[in-house]
Amino acid sequence: MSQDIPRPHGHAEIAAFVCGDVFDRTKGILLAVHDEEGDWQFLCGGEHPEGDHPRVVGLNHVTEADPSIREVMDMPPGWLAERTAVGAEWTRTRLGS
């Protein structure tokens, strides 16, 4: 596991929510959310069929699949980052802005 992934309260692993497309690796991560409760979400930014629920994975699996996610791991809770394509520059925005 990478040393640059924050681990609150000494936990060895952090859970992250991903959409089905990210989980199946059919689409890349274009939206990263660090919500007000401190949870991480990594989404493709697209529409999903009804009943397609988020999956829970270890954050280390997300960063192993897409190392560029480390670029936004310093976001405080209450922020999101978007990009137009995998490898593109992230744009950060406070949630609710």
TARA-V340985 format. One line per field, one symbol per residue. ss: DSSP state (H for helix, E for strand, L for the rest). phi: phi as a letter, one per 30 degrees, with the letter a starting at -180 (. if undefined). psi: psi as a letter, one per 20 degrees, with the letter a starting at -180 (. if undefined). Layout:
ss=???
phi=???
psi=???
//
This chain:
ss=LLLLLLLHHHLLLLEEEELHHHHHLLLLLLEEEELLLLLEEEELLLLLLLLLLLEEEEHHHHHHHLHHHHHHLLLLLLEEEELLLLLLLLEEEELLL
phi=.dddddbdhiddbcdbcbdeddedicbddcbbbcdedjdcbbbdicdbdeidcdccbdeddddddbeddedcdcddejbbbbbdaejdddccbdeid
psi=qqijppnqkjqhqpqqpqrhhggikiqroipppnrhiiqppoqijrqqqpinqqqprphhhghhhnhihhhjijprqjqqpqrhqpirqqpqqppi.
//
